[in-house]
Amino acid sequence: MATSATHAPPAPTAHVPTATSVASPARQLFVRPFFEDKAAAFWKLQAAGWTGYMLLRSVSSLSVSFTLKSIVPVIIESIVGYCITLLLSTLYGFYRRLPRVTGIMLSIFTLSAATFLYATLDAFSFSLIKLAAPGIDLSVLLATLFLNFTVLAGWSALYFGINFYLIVEDQIDQMEHLENQASSAQLAMLRYQLNPHFLFNTLNSISTLVLLKQTERANAMLSRLSSFLRYTLANEPTAHVTVAQEIETLKLYLEIEKMRFEERLRPKFEVDPGVEKARLPSLLLQPLVENAIKYAVTPQEDGAEICVTARLVGDRVLLGVSDTGPGLMPTKSRPSLSTGVGIANIRERLAQAYGPDHRFDVRAMPTGGFGVEIEIPYQRDVPNREV
């Protein structure tokens, strides 16, 4: 009968704290649909478990004596067990709010008392139906104690096991929720690092133009700056945009910088039309272009050409930013942005967005200059970031 006891369902899972986060797809598929409404899940399991138990006991009784009189005690036994386990679920739920040792001791005492009550009622119903003189026979009581204890102990084990499992699931969900929040916060921090350096340079240039009374150029630069900032504020820090949008933003940024450097800054774009709808983290390439301006255009009297490329190779997107500047110095590597971000910032954003599924290469160009190539998976759908 221990096997049939496994059909008995757990106690109400309503006692388990509910997580506010979204489970991972696998757990969402196999756990959440059934246990989303924990009270309803309890009643379904309770009904299915005790119905299965009654059917198994009925088949066992009918194999001995094929009469209605042999089934009635089984039906009464199942109904009594169903009611007792309802009481157990309420008491167990209350004990879980008590200190652990106290709760365990009370649970053991309650299981013992419930077993004795179940056996007493079972023995009385058996004597009432099958014996000439109704009463509680000691031999019948002792015979039912083992069976009833097995049933209630199995039911209690399922109760605590399933509730413990759901508690662990909820804790995992909460940890995932916190990890997603931390990841989004880190991505936002990395994105917001990019703006102050660029904003300082642009405002400084506008201030210089105002001092030189070149108001038209200052006004044009201010207008372009407002358009660029409007774009950065309109997008979420963790947003993914298309390559076409990223290129348009770079062109807007370079228009602002070109007002500072004029013919010394020579931008060039080579974008494969098949890659324009691919998505990538917003403003991913802007620090690379800013780096190129600082270390290729600024130190050279005749400036430099900055080339931005985007092409599709199979299911991979290759992005590149190169310049015709002095390249890497023999004694030291080329630094990142003066604010302490730049290449390190991009590496971290790529790791956050794609994990190990990306490539980031920094190299000296064969014809002189400096280049960076990024390889990411081709994605057209907006990444699902649940926070």
C-alpha positions as CSV (number, residue, x, y, z in Angstrom):
1,M,0.0,0.0,0.0
2,A,3.0,2.3,0.2
3,T,2.8,2.5,-3.6
4,S,-0.8,3.6,-3.6
5,A,0.1,6.3,-1.0
6,T,2.2,8.1,-3.5
7,H,-0.9,9.1,-5.4
8,A,-1.9,11.2,-2.5
9,P,-1.3,14.9,-3.3
10,P,0.5,17.6,-1.4
11,A,-1.1,20.0,1.0
12,P,-2.1,23.5,-0.2
13,T,0.8,25.2,-1.9
14,A,-0.8,28.6,-1.0
15,H,1.5,28.6,2.0
16,V,4.5,29.0,-0.3
17,P,5.7,32.6,-0.9
18,T,4.9,33.8,-4.5
19,A,7.9,35.1,-6.5
20,T,7.2,38.2,-8.6
21,S,9.8,37.4,-11.2
22,V,9.4,35.4,-14.4
23,A,10.8,31.8,-14.4
24,S,13.3,30.6,-16.9
25,P,11.6,29.0,-20.1
26,A,12.2,25.4,-19.0
27,R,10.7,25.9,-15.5
28,Q,8.0,28.2,-16.9
29,L,7.0,25.3,-19.2
30,F,7.0,22.5,-16.7
31,V,6.3,24.1,-13.3
32,R,4.5,27.4,-13.6
33,P,1.4,26.5,-15.6
34,F,0.3,24.0,-13.0
35,F,1.4,25.7,-9.8
36,E,0.6,29.3,-10.9
37,D,-2.7,29.0,-9.0
38,K,-1.4,27.1,-6.0
39,A,-4.7,26.6,-4.3
40,A,-6.2,25.1,-7.4
41,A,-3.2,22.9,-7.9
42,F,-3.7,21.5,-4.3
43,W,-7.4,20.6,-4.9
44,K,-6.5,18.9,-8.2
45,L,-3.7,16.9,-6.6
46,Q,-5.8,16.1,-3.6
47,A,-8.7,14.8,-5.7
48,A,-6.4,12.9,-8.1
49,G,-4.4,11.3,-5.3
50,W,-7.2,10.1,-3.2
51,T,-9.2,8.9,-6.2
52,G,-6.2,6.9,-7.3
53,Y,-5.8,5.5,-3.8
54,M,-9.5,4.5,-3.6
55,L,-9.4,2.8,-7.0
56,L,-6.3,0.8,-6.1
57,R,-7.8,-0.3,-2.8
58,S,-11.1,-1.2,-4.5
59,V,-9.3,-3.4,-7.1
60,S,-7.4,-5.1,-4.2
61,S,-10.7,-5.7,-2.3
62,L,-12.6,-6.9,-5.3
63,S,-9.9,-9.5,-6.1
64,V,-10.7,-11.1,-2.8
65,S,-14.5,-10.7,-2.7
66,F,-16.4,-9.4,-5.6
67,T,-19.2,-7.8,-3.6
68,L,-20.5,-4.3,-2.9
69,K,-20.0,-4.9,0.8
70,S,-16.2,-5.2,0.3
71,I,-16.0,-1.8,-1.5
72,V,-18.0,0.3,1.0
73,P,-15.2,0.3,3.7
74,V,-12.7,1.3,1.1
75,I,-14.8,4.3,0.0
76,I,-15.3,5.3,3.6
77,E,-11.6,4.9,4.3
78,S,-10.7,7.2,1.4
79,I,-13.2,9.9,2.4
80,V,-12.0,9.9,6.0
81,G,-8.4,10.0,4.7
82,Y,-9.3,12.9,2.4
83,C,-10.8,14.9,5.3
84,I,-7.9,14.1,7.7
85,T,-5.3,15.3,5.1
86,L,-7.2,18.6,4.7
87,L,-6.9,19.1,8.4
88,L,-3.2,18.1,8.2
89,S,-2.5,20.6,5.4
90,T,-3.9,23.4,7.5
91,L,-1.9,22.5,10.6
92,Y,1.3,21.9,8.6
93,G,0.9,25.3,7.0
94,F,0.6,26.9,10.5
95,Y,3.6,25.0,11.8
96,R,5.8,26.2,9.0
97,R,5.5,29.7,10.4
98,L,6.9,28.6,13.8
99,P,10.6,28.0,14.7
100,R,12.0,25.1,12.8
101,V,12.5,22.7,15.8
102,T,9.1,23.5,17.2
103,G,7.5,23.0,13.8
104,I,9.2,19.6,13.3
105,M,8.1,18.3,16.7
106,L,4.5,19.5,16.3
107,S,4.4,17.9,12.8
108,I,5.6,14.6,14.1
109,F,3.1,14.7,17.0
110,T,0.2,15.7,14.6
111,L,1.1,12.9,12.2
112,S,1.0,10.4,15.0
113,A,-2.3,11.7,16.3
114,A,-3.8,11.8,12.8
115,T,-2.6,8.2,12.2
116,F,-4.3,7.0,15.4
117,L,-7.5,8.9,14.6
118,Y,-7.5,7.5,11.1
119,A,-7.0,3.9,12.3
120,T,-9.7,4.3,14.9
121,L,-12.3,5.5,12.4
122,D,-11.2,2.9,9.9
123,A,-11.5,0.1,12.4
124,F,-14.9,1.3,13.6
125,S,-16.3,1.6,10.1
126,F,-15.0,-1.9,9.3
127,S,-16.7,-3.4,12.3
128,L,-19.9,-1.4,11.7
129,I,-20.2,-2.9,8.2
130,K,-18.7,-6.3,8.4
131,L,-19.0,-7.5,12.1
132,A,-22.1,-8.5,13.9
133,A,-21.2,-6.4,17.0
134,P,-20.0,-2.9,16.1
135,G,-17.1,-1.6,18.1
136,I,-13.4,-1.0,18.0
137,D,-11.6,-4.4,17.9
138,L,-8.0,-4.1,19.1
139,S,-6.7,-6.6,16.5
140,V,-8.4,-4.6,13.7
141,L,-7.0,-1.3,15.1
142,L,-3.5,-2.6,15.1
143,A,-3.8,-4.0,11.6
144,T,-5.0,-0.7,10.2
145,L,-2.4,1.4,12.1
146,F,0.5,0.4,9.8
147,L,-1.5,1.0,6.6
148,N,-2.8,4.3,7.7
149,F,0.6,5.5,8.9
150,T,2.1,4.6,5.5
151,V,-0.6,6.5,3.7
152,L,-0.4,9.6,5.9
153,A,3.4,9.6,6.1
154,G,3.6,9.3,2.3
155,W,1.1,12.2,1.9
156,S,3.1,14.3,4.4
157,A,6.4,13.6,2.6
158,L,4.8,14.7,-0.7
159,Y,3.4,17.8,1.1
160,F,6.8,18.9,2.4
161,G,8.7,17.8,-0.6
162,I,6.6,19.7,-3.2
163,N,6.4,22.8,-1.0
164,F,10.1,22.8,-0.5
165,Y,10.6,22.4,-4.2
166,L,8.4,25.4,-4.9
167,I,10.2,27.5,-2.3
168,V,13.5,26.7,-4.1
169,E,11.9,27.6,-7.4
170,D,10.7,30.9,-6.1
171,Q,14.2,31.7,-4.6
172,I,15.8,30.9,-8.0
173,D,13.3,33.2,-9.7
174,Q,14.0,36.0,-7.3
175,M,17.8,35.5,-7.9
176,E,17.3,35.6,-11.6
177,H,15.2,38.8,-11.2
178,L,17.9,40.4,-9.2
179,E,20.6,39.3,-11.6
180,N,18.6,40.8,-14.5
181,Q,18.2,44.0,-12.6
182,A,21.9,44.1,-11.8
183,S,22.8,43.4,-15.5
184,S,20.5,46.1,-16.7
185,A,21.9,48.5,-14.2
186,Q,25.4,47.7,-15.3
187,L,24.5,48.1,-19.0
188,A,22.9,51.5,-18.2
189,M,26.0,52.6,-16.3
190,L,28.2,51.6,-19.2
191,R,26.0,53.5,-21.7
192,Y,25.9,56.6,-19.6
193,Q,29.7,56.6,-19.3
194,L,29.9,57.5,-23.0
195,N,28.0,60.8,-22.9
196,P,30.0,63.1,-20.6
197,H,33.3,63.1,-22.6
198,F,31.6,63.8,-25.9
199,L,29.3,66.4,-24.4
200,F,32.2,68.2,-22.8
201,N,34.1,68.5,-26.1
202,T,31.1,69.6,-28.0
203,L,30.0,72.3,-25.5
204,N,33.6,73.5,-25.4
205,S,33.6,73.9,-29.2
206,I,30.3,75.7,-29.1
207,S,31.7,78.0,-26.4
208,T,34.8,78.7,-28.6
209,L,32.6,79.5,-31.6
210,V,30.5,81.9,-29.5
211,L,33.6,83.7,-28.3
212,L,34.8,84.0,-31.9
213,K,31.3,85.4,-32.7
214,Q,30.7,82.6,-35.2
215,T,27.1,82.4,-34.2
216,E,25.8,80.6,-37.3
217,R,28.2,77.7,-36.8
218,A,27.6,77.7,-33.1
219,N,23.9,77.5,-33.7
220,A,24.2,74.7,-36.3
221,M,26.4,72.7,-33.9
222,L,24.0,73.2,-31.0
223,S,21.1,72.1,-33.2
224,R,23.0,68.9,-34.2
225,L,23.9,68.3,-30.6
226,S,20.3,68.6,-29.5
227,S,19.3,66.0,-32.2
228,F,22.0,63.6,-31.0
229,L,21.0,64.0,-27.4
230,R,17.4,63.5,-28.2
231,Y,18.3,60.2,-29.8
232,T,20.3,59.0,-26.8
233,L,17.5,60.0,-24.4
234,A,14.8,58.5,-26.5
235,N,16.4,55.0,-26.3
236,E,16.6,52.9,-23.2
237,P,20.2,52.4,-22.0
238,T,19.9,48.7,-22.7
239,A,18.1,49.1,-26.0
240,H,19.2,47.3,-29.1
241,V,18.9,49.2,-32.4
242,T,19.3,48.3,-36.1
243,V,22.7,48.7,-37.8
244,A,20.9,51.3,-40.0
245,Q,19.9,53.4,-37.0
246,E,23.4,53.1,-35.5
247,I,25.0,54.3,-38.7
248,E,22.6,57.3,-38.9
249,T,23.5,58.2,-35.3
250,L,27.2,58.0,-36.2
251,K,26.6,60.3,-39.2
252,L,24.9,62.8,-36.9
253,Y,27.7,62.5,-34.4
254,L,30.3,63.0,-37.1
255,E,28.5,66.1,-38.5
256,I,29.0,67.6,-35.1
257,E,32.7,66.7,-35.0
258,K,33.2,67.9,-38.6
259,M,32.2,71.4,-37.6
260,R,35.2,71.3,-35.2
261,F,37.7,69.7,-37.6
262,E,36.3,70.6,-41.0
263,E,38.3,68.9,-43.8
264,R,40.7,67.2,-41.4
265,L,37.9,64.8,-40.6
266,R,37.1,62.5,-43.5
267,P,34.4,59.9,-42.6
268,K,33.7,56.9,-44.9
269,F,30.9,54.4,-44.6
270,E,30.8,50.9,-46.2
271,V,27.6,49.2,-45.2
272,D,26.2,46.0,-46.7
273,P,22.4,46.5,-47.3
274,G,21.8,42.9,-46.1
275,V,23.0,43.9,-42.6
276,E,21.0,47.0,-42.1
277,K,18.2,45.3,-40.1
278,A,20.6,43.4,-37.8
279,R,20.4,44.6,-34.2
280,L,23.2,45.6,-31.8
281,P,23.5,47.6,-28.5
282,S,22.9,51.3,-29.2
283,L,25.9,53.6,-29.5
284,L,28.2,50.6,-29.6
285,L,30.5,52.1,-32.3
286,Q,30.4,55.7,-31.1
287,P,33.3,55.3,-28.6
288,L,35.4,53.8,-31.4
289,V,34.8,56.7,-33.7
290,E,35.5,59.1,-30.9
291,N,38.7,57.3,-30.2
292,A,39.7,57.6,-33.8
293,I,39.0,61.3,-33.8
294,K,41.1,61.8,-30.7
295,Y,44.1,59.7,-31.7
296,A,44.1,59.9,-35.5
297,V,42.5,63.2,-36.5
298,T,43.5,65.5,-33.7
299,P,47.3,65.0,-33.6
300,Q,47.8,65.2,-37.4
301,E,47.8,68.5,-39.2
302,D,46.1,67.0,-42.3
303,G,43.7,64.9,-40.2
304,A,42.7,61.4,-41.1
305,E,40.1,59.2,-42.7
306,I,37.8,57.2,-40.5
307,C,36.1,54.2,-42.1
308,V,33.1,52.5,-40.6
309,T,32.2,49.1,-42.1
310,A,29.3,46.7,-41.6
311,R,28.8,43.5,-43.5
312,L,27.1,40.1,-43.2
313,V,29.1,36.9,-43.3
314,G,26.8,33.9,-43.0
315,D,24.8,34.4,-39.8
316,R,27.4,36.7,-38.3
317,V,27.7,40.5,-38.4
318,L,31.1,42.0,-38.9
319,L,31.5,45.7,-37.7
320,G,34.7,47.6,-38.1
321,V,36.1,51.1,-37.3
322,S,39.5,52.0,-38.7
323,D,41.5,55.2,-39.3
324,T,44.6,56.4,-41.2
325,G,46.2,57.9,-38.1
326,P,49.7,57.1,-36.6
327,G,48.5,53.8,-35.3
328,L,50.0,52.0,-32.4
329,M,53.1,53.5,-30.9
330,P,56.2,51.2,-30.6
331,T,56.6,51.8,-26.9
332,K,53.0,51.7,-25.7
333,S,49.6,50.6,-26.9
334,R,47.0,53.1,-27.9
335,P,45.0,54.3,-24.9
336,S,41.2,54.4,-24.6
337,L,39.1,57.5,-24.0
338,S,40.4,60.0,-21.5
339,T,37.4,59.4,-19.3
340,G,38.6,55.8,-18.7
341,V,36.1,54.2,-20.9
342,G,36.1,53.3,-24.6
343,I,37.5,49.9,-25.6
344,A,37.0,48.5,-22.1
345,N,33.5,49.8,-22.1
346,I,32.7,48.1,-25.4
347,R,34.2,44.8,-24.3
348,E,32.0,44.8,-21.2
349,R,28.9,45.7,-23.1
350,L,29.5,43.0,-25.7
351,A,30.0,40.5,-22.8
352,Q,26.8,41.6,-21.2
353,A,24.8,41.4,-24.5
354,Y,26.2,38.2,-26.1
355,G,28.2,36.4,-23.5
356,P,31.0,34.4,-25.2
357,D,29.2,34.5,-28.6
358,H,31.1,37.5,-29.9
359,R,34.6,38.5,-31.1
360,F,36.5,41.8,-30.4
361,D,39.8,42.4,-32.2
362,V,42.1,45.4,-32.0
363,R,44.9,45.6,-34.5
364,A,47.2,47.9,-36.4
365,M,46.2,48.4,-40.1
366,P,48.6,47.1,-42.8
367,T,48.7,50.6,-44.5
368,G,49.1,52.4,-41.1
369,G,46.5,53.5,-38.7
370,F,44.4,51.6,-36.1
371,G,41.4,49.3,-36.5
372,V,38.9,47.5,-34.4
373,E,36.7,44.6,-35.7
374,I,33.6,43.3,-33.9
375,E,31.8,40.1,-34.7
376,I,28.3,39.4,-33.3
377,P,25.5,37.1,-34.1
378,Y,22.9,38.3,-36.7
379,Q,19.7,39.2,-34.7
380,R,16.6,40.8,-36.2
381,D,14.3,40.5,-33.2
382,V,14.5,42.7,-30.2
383,P,16.3,40.7,-27.4
384,N,13.8,39.8,-24.6
385,R,15.1,41.4,-21.4
386,E,12.8,40.8,-18.5
387,V,13.5,42.8,-15.5
